[in-house]
Amino acid sequence: MVCALGIEGSANKIGVGIIKDGEVLANVRRTYITPPGEGFLPKETAKHHREAILGLVKASLKEAQLKHSDLDVICYTKGPGMAPPLLVGAIVARTLSLLWEIPLLGVNHCIGHIEMGRLITGAQNPIVLYVSGGNTQVIAYSNKRYRIFGETIDIAVGNCLDRFARIIKLSNDPSPGYNIEQLAKNSSRYIKLPYVVKGMDVSFSGILSYIEDLAEPGKRQNKRKKPQEAEVTDYTQADLCYSLQETIFAMLVEITERAMAHCGSNEVLIVGGVGCNERLQEMMRIMCEERGGKLFATDERYCIDNGLMIAHAGAEMFRSGTRMPLEEAFVTQRYRTDEVLVSWRDD
């Protein structure tokens, strides 16, 4: 039996979760929300996390009805992510580990998403589409590693959505991507956008530049449109949101289907914050059903960054014998998914 507390703070969410042998005991979280048109900066995000984290630790123990002496391991997000926010979680985790004399483990953020998704959905050995503000990867497990079959070659899909939301001044509450999704439901007018799939990889920066020109005609000096296209100014924000979603999600479905064919898999698991998007889930479900496969996805409780996923992945690592000396309890902004030895899986 392993009881683990996990701390996640790699971006604008700070969360603490507690899990015991696969049973969810606590999952509390706060989000740093900035005004419309603004992103979240590392320094201010870290300040938000510092002010919230101790209260969340106390709230998680209260919700789980546990004392700190009931914990077997404390886990934190080692990376990838923004360095200042990551450091808040790491420092608090190290401090609690020393104060409470409990072992400490650093967890890969992506691995946390994958293992949480597998636990909640019951997916066995799926192709994983990991889509978030900072990451876009198509992943499959093989020989003790999560192998990356395809990924973004520039910005992540969530970053593309967030930056477009800032361009058209959408609210960041509860999240830019969610508000784009809601606005997109008000249109069915498709505007042709660049579609950039290169083998198993995707690119979103050109799409973002192109749609920015459509949203703010005349603002950019370097035009990426034909002159006759520049004259069309009757696109609504809903039209643009709808077209952006349809295009980038189609790209993600394409590379995921190709990975399914390559691996002979009939399961797809979507993880990461963008995985909450109902339109993405719908498009992926249609593709899976046409192939005789099945889609697995979760809701915002487990899709969006949370401490519970770090607790669960850390508990799996701890159960399999993984240990970490205190001097290795640092953070890294670039921590690849395929760097982690998946010691807890035997399939």
Secondary structure by P-SEA (a helix, b strand, c coil): cbbbbbbbccccccbbbbbccccccccccccccccccccccaaaaaaaaaacaaaaaaaaaaaacccccccccccccccccccaaaaaaaaaaaaaaaaabbbbbbbcaaaaaaaaaaaaacccccccccccccccbbbbbcccccccccccccccaaaaaaaaaaaacccccccaaaaaaaaaaacccccccbbbbcccbbbcaaaaaaaaaaacccccccccccccccccccccaaaaaaaaaaaaaaaaaaaaaaaaaaacccbbbbbccccccaaaaaaaaaaaaaacccccccccccccccaaaaaaaaaaaaaaccccccccccccccccccccccccccc
